[in-house]
């Protein structure tokens, strides 16, 4: 079993408009059953419907137009991501891939699903998922779940990197994940 701590960044606009968000970065950290940091994945994605980033999105994520301009499309990046998951999680004895996607909330799973639907790709690979944000809220008996940045502060863990960059947020979430490694409830 490998735990894939994933964080996505997506197109966004200051005012909620009737535009679909599309993934522009997939950042992930793989952690094995022993709680060891195995590998990382980070790749930008060129959006299909709105390929030009809004100023709001650039300011929020620090991802600029040049970073996504020559990026591959979602289908190709997703295939690389899935191949990476398989390489991190292959059981040498059974030659099968067993993993759990872990994200800070349900947003990342929903966004993956939306992009898969947009590109007419399979979504079954998303079935094994947990929301660390919600489980953290339960572990800490919080009235409601809190954001990653607030959880890091609560734990006395320094936020490293740039907030709202997929790989940096995945690394920071992984620190919280490892702090409570034995306490997460995994899907059956």
Residue, then its C-alpha position, 0 to 999 in steps of 0.5 A: x500500500x502506498x499513500x498518495x498525498x495529492x494537491x491540485x491547482x486549477x484555473x480560477x477567477x476572482x468572481x464566481x463565473x459559470x466557467x469550469x475549473x481545469x487542473x493546471x498543476x498536479x503535485x503529489x508525494x508518495x508515502x509507503x506503509x512504513x511512513x517513509x517518503x518514497x517519491x514526488x510528482x509535479x507537473x503542469x497541465x495546459x487547460x483545454x477550455x480556458x488556456x489563458x490564466x486569469x490575473x487572479x489565478x496567477x496571483x493566487x497560485x504563483x503559476x504564470x502563463x509561461x509555466x503552462x504554455x508548453x505543458x501537456x494536456x490533461x490526458x497525457x499528464x494524467x497518464x504520467x501521474x497514474x504510471x507514477x502511482x503504479x511505479x510507487x505502489x507495485x507489489x513485487x509479489x503480485x504485480x498489482x497497484x494498491x494505493x489511497x489518494x489522500x487530499x486536504x478535503x474533497x475538492x481534489x477528488x472532485x476536480x480530478x473527476x470533472x477533468x476526467x469527464x471533460x476529457x472522457x477518461x475513466x474515473x474508477x481510479x479515484x475510488x480509493x480516496x480519503x479527506x485528511x481535512x475532515x479526518x483531521x477535524x474529527x481527530x482534533x474534535x474541531x467543530x468544523x474542518x480547517x484549512x491546511x495552513x491553519x492545521x500546520x499552524x495548530x501543529x507547530x509545523x512551518x509552512x514551506x514553499x509557496x501556498x497554493x502551489x500543488x507540490x508545495x501544498x502536497x509536501x506540507x499536507x504530507x507532514x501532517x499526514x506523517x504526524x498522525x500516520x497511525x490514526x487515519x481511517x483508510x477505505x475498505 
